[in-house]
Amino acid sequence: MSPSLDAYVLLSAALFAIGFFGVLVRRNTLVIFMCLELMLAAATLALVAFSRFNNTEDGDVFVFFILTVAAAEVAVGLAIIVALFRRKQTIQVDHLDSLKH
């Protein structure tokens, strides 16, 4: 007995909601970054589920592009976080309020 499409969409929506509220509530830059990645994973899960239940490969192509964007986001995002930490000695969003100092 395999899960239905509704179960996959519900799980994807729950993961997306957790990631969204994590971005809104948290103040640590790394945690916000992980919540953004969780939101991308939720979108990927939904696309794979729709692709599987519609018997098409369109969702698989989108997933490939999402994973590519996520890998680029990790590389650039972590580089920005490291640069901010080196300059400000903190990764708390409240302390990163100026663009130029």
N, C-alpha and C positions, 0 to 999 in steps of 0.2 A: 504494500500500500504506500504510494508516494504522496507527498504533500501536494495540496492544490495550489493553484496560482494565488488564491487569496492569502494563504499562509505565507508565501514568499513576499507578497506585496506588504502584508502586515509587518513582517520582520524588517523589511526594507524601510518602511515608514517609521518603525520604532527606532531603528539605528540612526536614521536621518534626524529624528526629533532629539535623540540623545546628543548627537553631534551639534545640532543647532543650539540647543540650550547650553551646551558646554561652551560654545563660542560666546554666547551672550553673558554667561555668569562668571566664567573663570577670568583670572587676571594674569596668569602665568602664560607667557608667550609659547612655550613648548606644549602646554596642555591645549591651548587654542589651536595650535598647529595639528596636534593629534586629532582634535575634534573635527577639523576640516578634512583630514584624511578619512575619518569615519563617515563623514557625509559623502565623500566620493565613493567609498566602498558600498554604501547603501544604494547609491544610484547605479553602481555596477551590478549589484545583486538584482535590482529591479529589471535592468535591461536584459540580463541573462535569463531571468525567469520569463519575461515576455517573449524572448526569442525561443526559449525551449517550448513553451506552450503554443506558440504560433507556428512552430516548425520552420523557422526561417533562420538565416545566418546574419541578418542585419544587426541584431543585438550584439553578436560576437564581434563584428567589425567596430561597433561603437565602444565595446569594452576594451578592445585593443588600443583605441585612441585615448580612452580614459586612463588606462594604465600608463600610457606614454606621458600624458599630461601630469599624472600623479608623480611619476619618477622625476620629471623636470621640476615640479613644484617642490619636491623634497630636496633636490640639489640646491635650488635657488633659495628656498625658504630657510633651510638650515644655514646656508652661507650668510644670509641677512641676520639671522638670530645670533650667530657667532660674532659677526661684525658689531652688532648692537651691544652684545655683552662685553666685548673688548673695549668699546668706547664708554659705555655708561656703567659697567660693572653690575648690571642687573638685567633680569629678563621679565620683570614685572611691567605690565602694560601701563599702569598708573604713573610710573617713573619715566616712561618713554613718551613724553608729551611734546617735545620740540623736534623739529626736523633738522635744524641747523643750530649748532651750539658753539 
